[in-house]
């Protein structure tokens, strides 16, 4: 059995903040699964991680005598899995532009491996999905839904739709896991597959367009308008209109309002009538805040919406501009378009001004938030949040 270790490439990790404040790179969800889950299922492995030191207590590094270090930003394909399994000791697999994809080694690395750690290299020529920048998550989400759908449903039989008031177009492209409930909905899979996870709920009046993924225990509220290339992660509760967006898990957008070309982490909440812009009026590329340069940079994308880190909340009728980046554990509210970047552990909004969120108050809100789902804040998770606070508020 392969001893799989997923490593964070430092530049990619920085580019994927704020999501990688609270998880390794491979912990991001794209398609139906996280990248970690993709590799675990395809290699029948139990990955460990080489990530930031403050994350290691939750995401441990477990080296052995024969390790395969894999870049956590790379989504597996059948060809790549085969190439990785054929690596010899101290051999690396690289892209044509020199990005390290995988390294098989008997050594234990304390930092992300590089090409200099290999005795031999082999170039992998086939096209891959590599999450290098924040917009890549929603840009490649549709194709990853297709890839995950094909892998997860191969040779399996979908549960039937028994509701007489639900209409399905291209039912051969719809897969429903056990326990899912669908009531008076329209599921159109003509443009791509629709995956419905275990015990998921699709409420009355929902219209859903594939490619689309509704993960385990997630809910679409009444009258939801779910557009294509969208993933609703586990335990999320979502309503209103959502297009080409990803919810990692445990997040809520329970009411009307538009969310497009956006990514929300875990334990986020959007108040009623929260909306985001995903296209500029002058049709120029959207600029997005970069944690590498601490300024707005050209995203190279015409469409780009909201990037929101874990544990962040937005009050009712909050308006987010194109290319807004909001950090971890932010409470944002008030009139007018919010700033294009709101740092982690902040409180307030454009009209009221933004100030630092008291750490004790922020942690108490986290405890109350997750307690609503019957979960307690672990000492490990609390320590991670305290470290993020110190990293983002060095003057405190």
Secondary structure by P-SEA (a helix, b strand, c coil): ccbbbbbbaaaaaaaaccccccccccccccccccaaaaaaaaaccbbbbbccccccccbbbbbccbbbbccccccccaaaaaaaaaccccbbbbcccccccbbbcccccccccccccccbbbbbcccccccccccccccaaaaaaaaaaaaaaccccccccccccccccccccbbbcccccccbbbbbcccbbbbbcccbbbccbbbbbccccccccbbbccccccccccccccbbbbccccccbbbccccccccbbbbcccccccbbbbcccbbbbcccccccbbbbbbcccccccccccccccbbbccbbbbccccccccbbbbccccccccccccccccccbbbbccccbbbbccaaaaaaaaaaaaaaacccccaaaaaaaaaaaaaacccc
